Amino acid sequence: MEKYRPPLTEKEIISIKDAAFPAPFQPGLEYNSPAHGTWNIVHTGMLLPGSHQIYVCADNCNRGVVLTAAEMGAADRFSTIAVEEDDITNGQMEELVIEGVSEILHKLKQKPTAVLLFTVCIHHFMGCDIPYIYRTLRERFPDQWFIEAYMDPIMQKGGLTPDQKLRRAMYDCLEKKERNPKQVNIIGNDLALQPDCEMLGLLRARGYTVKDLTTCESFEEYLSMAESFLNIVTYPPAKVAGEALSKRLDMEFLYLPQTFDYDEIDCQLALLQEKLSGTPETNPSGQADSSAAKTCGEQVSPAVNNSTDIPTALLRERCEAELERTRALLDGMPVAIDAAAVPRVLGLARLLLSHGFRVIRVYADSFSAEEQADFVWLQEHAPDLTVCATIHHNMRVFPREGEPVLAIGQKAAYFHQTGHFVNMVEGGGLYGYAGILGMCERIREAFLTQKDTKDLVIRKGLGCVSCI
């Protein structure tokens, strides 16, 4: 007997010409696909060298984070404190956390550089005295840093997500130091930027040292990030972290997000060059003024837009040639892209469609405000492009049949059951013109070589060590 599959409706799939921005679908009961390559808060927290994570929650909540730590071979840097029913009613939650953390730290053979202490939803409901907990722990363990972290997904619809809060808290150990005018930070990434991107090339050519938590090998190296004069954010979910750190330590700030638009890439390079060429603006206290930060989404002078010593015209020509080479290889093969692969899924769809690729579907539950111009362009130039939800409950029985598809991203690969896919998450470290060239190379590789989709997409945290 053929399995019944309910027909798809506009609750799960819609033509972009009929879609609303930024939320094309109504929220409701959610489905979690088996594609788990994106990083979660456990993976991100492990980036801090020598740190130890402690989660205070019920066993059912602990299950996922415990498995994540085990699957990435980092169980020795991970502990839990179980919250039981009596702990909710006896009025001693603060003591449970304090004594539980204390016991864990006393038993560890090697004391951590920092403790990432995760409180959860129940602590919000109970009005738990979080400041008292941290104050007491810092008094007991003055040699350890305590980082205030949260695993409270119920709060993510009305404020910062747990992911954003963690990316911000990850830099709380940094304290004001004497500025090094030749040192720059990349803030908030899970994956290091590709070494050959134009931004890193420009910094290297001018003699700048670049610090990035993804490449820090020791806690001391991480602490040296406080010496930088400039913080750069390229990954959108980390913007809050970059702004907070820049404000707290009076550092310069640039938001230069990954983009597939030539003009925006040029503008970002010009902004960076202007920042490196000028003297950091100062406030009356003599510290750098992070409020002076500009982005390409704001009004930028024509002189900035058109001034860069990077051969962008030649880079554009090379990108055009590689895009045409890749399009010709695919020869009309349909392409599907999911928003877990790149921060600007509509921007990538626009780039490929405008160069003759047959992009048929975008998988995204919502769009970022930064993608509005791409959304309008797609409505006008590709009105039949379909947008498909990934978390609607009917996606558990999404039809897998149809012609072969090349997927960009794990969720697109899973929903189309294709081995021809670009296995990447969170932008994959691709950036600038080099990022476009890198994307073309990955698409060609995906076309020529099939992957074991069933095996790959279940591995958590693409780019981390996996014990599966």
N, C-alpha and C positions, 0 to 999 in steps of 0.2 A: 504494500500500500504506500502510495506517495505521501510524504510528509506534508502536512498542511502548512502553508506559509501565508500569513495575512498580507493582503495587498499593501504596498507602500502608499502613503498619503503625504500631504504637505506637512505633516507633523515630523516626517523624517527626511524628505527629499523635496527640493524645490528648484525651479530654474532661477538663475541669479537675477533675471529681469523682474521676477516677482518677489524676490527676497527683501526682507527688511534689514536695515543696518542700524546697529551692529549685532543684533540678535535675531537671526532668521527663524529660530525655533523657540517654542514655548517650553519653559522648564517643567519637569515632571519626574516620574519614576525613571531612574537612570540605570543604564547597562554599562558594565565595565568589560571591555574586550580583553582578550588574552595578550594583546600587544603591550608589553611592559618596558620597552626600551628607554622611556623617559626617566629622568632622575627624580627621586623623591627626597624628602628631608633627611633621611638616613644617609643616602649617598652624598648629598651636599655637605652635611655635617662632618663626614669623614675627611673632607678636604683639609680641615684644620690639623696641622701636624701634631701628633702626640696627644690628641684630645680623646675624651671618653664621653659617650652619650648615655644618659639615664632617662628612661621614660617612666612616668608615674601614671599608670592607667589600669583599667580592668584587663583581665586576660584576653578577652575577645579583641580588644583594641591592640593589645601587645602582639598578637599573632603575626600581623603583617610586617611590623617593623623588626621583630625578632628574625623572621625569615629573611628579610632583606639583608640584615647584618650577617647572617649565616651564609647566605648565598654569595655574598661578596668576600667571604673569608675574613671578616672583621669582628667575629663574635667576642674576641678578647678586648675589644674597645667599646663594648656595649653591655648595659645592664638594665634591669627593669625593677620597678617597685609595684607590686600588685595592689590595686585598690579593691577591697571587698565591701560587701553590703554594710557591715558594721562600721566601717571607716567613714561611711557617708552620714551615719546617724549619731556617732558618738562625740562629735565636735572636736576631734583631735586630728584633723587632716594635716594641719601644719606640722604637728609632731611626727606624724607618719612620714612625711616627706623629709624632714630634717634628719630624723634618726635613720631612715632608710638610706639616704645619701651618705650619711656618716659611716654607717656600717660597710657600705660598698667601698668607700675610699680607704677605710682602715684595712680592708682585706686585700686590696690590690697590691701586688708585689712591687709594681712600679707606678708611682703617682703620676697622673696625667698633667699635661701642661695646662689644660683647660677642661672644664666640665660643662657640657651642653645639657642643661636640665630642662626636660620637656614636660610641662604641665599640659592638661588636656581639657576637654569640654566640661567635665564635671567640676573642675575647679572654678570655672566661670559661674556655673549654676549655684555653687555653694558660697560664693563670695569669699573664697579662700584668700588669706592675707599673704599674697605672693611677696610683697616687699619684705615682710618680716622673715619669710623663709630664706630669702637671699642674704639679708643682712646677717642672720644668725650663721649661715653656712660660711660666709666670708670671714666672720670673726673666728670660727673654729678652724678654718683652713686658709690661712692668709697666704700660703704659697701657691694656691691654685686660683685660676681665673674661673668665675662662674658666669656662664652665658645664658641669658634669659631666653628660652626657646619655647615654642608652642606647637602642640599637635591638636588644633581645635578647628576641624573642618566646618563645624556648624557656623563659624564666624566669617567664612570666606565670602558669603554673599553680601555682606554689609561693610566690608572694610578690607584691610590687607589680608592676603591669604597666608597660611602657615609658611609657605615657600618664601613669600616676600619678607615676612617677619624674620625668618631665619637668615636670609641673605643679608639683611640689615644688621642683625645681631652678630653675625660672624666676624664683624670688624670692631666689635665693642672693646676688644683688648688693646686696640691701638691708642696710644696716648701721644700728646703733642711732643714733637721733637724738633730739633733744628732742621730747617728745610734744606734739601739737596736740590738745587735748581736743575740738575741734570738727571732726575729720576722721576718716573711716571708710573702710575698704577693702572692696571686693568681690573675693574671691580665687578664681582658678582657672577662671573661665568662658571659653569660646571666644566666646560671643555675649553682647552687652550685654543687660541686663535692660530690659524695656519701660519707657519713661520714666514711664508713668502708673500703675505698680504702687504699691500702698499703702505698701510699705516705703520706696521712694525718696521718696514723697510725705511720709511721716512725717519722714524725715531732712531733706528740704528745709525743711519747715515749722518745724523746730527749729534751722535755721541751720547744719546740718552740710554740709561738703564731702565728696563721695563720690569716691573714687579707684578706678578699675577699669582693669586692663591693657588691656582691649578698647577703651578710649577714650583711652588715653595717646598723645599725639602726639609726644612727645620722650622721650629717655632720661632727661633731668633730671626730667621729670614722673613717670616711672616710679620714679626714686630717691626722690622725695618721698613715696611710699607708706610709707616707713619712719617718717614722722612721725605716722601715724595711731595712735589708741589702741585701735581695735577692728578685728578682721578678721571678715568675714561670708562664709560659704560657702553657696551655694545649689545648686551642682551636685555631686551625690554623689561623682564621681570626683576632685573637688578637695578632699575633706575632709582627706586626708593632708597636702596642701600647706598648708591653713589651719592645721592643728594644728602642723605643724613650724615655720612662720613665727612663729606666736604664741608658741611655747615658746622659740624662739631669740632673739626680740627682746622677750620679756616683754610681750606685747600681750594684750588681751582677745580672746576668741574666741566666736563664735556660729555654730552649724550650723543653718541655717534652709532645708532643702531644698524644692525645688518640690513642691507637693502639691495634690491636687484635693479635699481633705477640709476642709469648712468649719471644723470645730472645731480642726483642726491649724493652719489659717491664722490663726485667732483667737489661738491659743496662741503662735504665732511672733511675731505683732505685739505681743502683751503682753510676751513676753520681751525683744524689742527695746526696747519702751518702758521697761521696768524698767531695762534696761542704760543707756539714755540718761538716765534720771531720777536714777539713783543715782551714787554715787562709786565709781569702779573699785576693786575690792578690791586691796590691796597686800600684798606679802610683806615680810619684814624689810629687804630691800635698797631698798625704796621703789618697786619697779617693779610694774607691773600683773601680776596672777597669772592666767595663762591657764588654770590647772587648775580655776578656778571656773566654767568654761563649763557651761551647762545646755542641754538640748534638750527638745523636747516629747515625746520618747520616754522621758524619765526622769521621776521624780516632781517635779512642779511644783505649788506651792501653789495652792489654789483662788483666792486673791486675785490671783495672777498670771494665771491662766486667764481671769478675768472682769474684768480691768481694762485698758481701752484707750480712748483718746479718738477712735478711728476709728469711724465709724458702720457697724459690721459688720452690724447687723440690716438696714439699708437695702441694703447691698451684697449680702447674701444674697437679699433679695427681687428685686433686679435680676438676679442670676444665675439664680434660679428662672424668672423671666419669659423670659430669653434662651434658657435650656435648653428650655423648652416651645415657644417660637417655632421653634427649630431642629429639635426633634423633629417638630413638625407639618409643617415644610417637607419633611423627608425622607420622611415618610408610610410608614414601614416599610421603607425601603431598608436592606439589610444593611450593617453597618459592620465593617471589619477594622482592627486597630491593631497597629503593630509597635514593638518596644522601642527601636528606634533613634530614634523620634520623640520620646519623652518618657522621663525617668528612671524614672517609676513607671507602667508600662504597665497594671498591674492596677488601680491607683488610678483611672486614666482610664476603664478599662472599667467599674469599679464606679460611677463618677459617671454615665456615660451609661446603663448598664442600669437604675440606680435611678431614672432620669428617663424611662424608657419607650423608649429607643433600642433598636434591634435589633442589638446587637453579637453577631456570630456567631463571630469568631475573633480570637485574640491570637497574634502572631508573636514568640516569645521563646525563646531557648535556655536561659536560666536567669532566676531572679528575685533581686532584692536582699532582704536580710534585713528591710529596712524595709517590704516589701510583704506580710508574713505575715498581718496582719489583713485586708487586702484579699483575699488568697488564700482564707482561711477563709470570708469573706463570699461570695465568688463560688462556692465549692464548695457552699454552702448555698442560695444564691438563684439561681444560674445554672449548675447542674450540667452542662448540655449545652454550655456554651461550650467551644469547642475551642482547644487550645493547639498551635501548630505550630512546629516547629524552622525555623531559617533557614539553618543551616550543615550539616545532614545531607546526605550526598552525593546522596541520592535527590531532594532539592529541585531539582536541575538539570532534572528532568523532571516537576516538580509539575504536575498537571492545571490548565490555565488556564481551562477551560470553566466555565459556570455563570451564574447570574443576575448582573446588574450590581451592583457593590459600591462603596461609598464607602470609600476607604482613608485612614487617618491614618498617614502615614509612607511613605517611598519603597519599603521592602521589601514592605510590604503592597500597595502599588500595583503593583509589579513582578510579584509572584506572582499577583495577580488580573488583571493586564493591563488596568487601569482608568485612564481619564484623569480620573476624579472622585477627586482625592486632595488631602489637606492636605500640602503640600510643606514639611516641617520636620524638623529633627534636633535632638537634645540639648536638647529643651524649647523651642527657638525663642525663648528670652528671655522666655517667658510666666511670670508669677509672681503668686501670690495670687489674690484675687477678680478683679482685672483680667486675670489669665491665663485664668481660666475664661471670662470674657466674650470675650477674644481668641480662645480655642479655638472658641467658638460661631460667631464671625464667620468664622473660617477654614473651618469645616465648611460653613457656608451658601455661602461662595464656591466651595468645592469641588463642592458639589451643583449650583450654577447654571452653572459654567464648567468645561469640560474642558481638561486640560493635555496637552502633548506629553510623555507619560511616557518614551518611548524616548529623547528628547533630554535631558530634565532629569535623570534618575537617574544617568546616566553621569558627570555633572559632579562632580568631587571638591570636598569642603569647602564645603557650602552656606553662603552668606554671604560667601565669599571671591570675589575677582575671578577669573573663569575665562576663559582664552584659547581654550577649545574652541569 
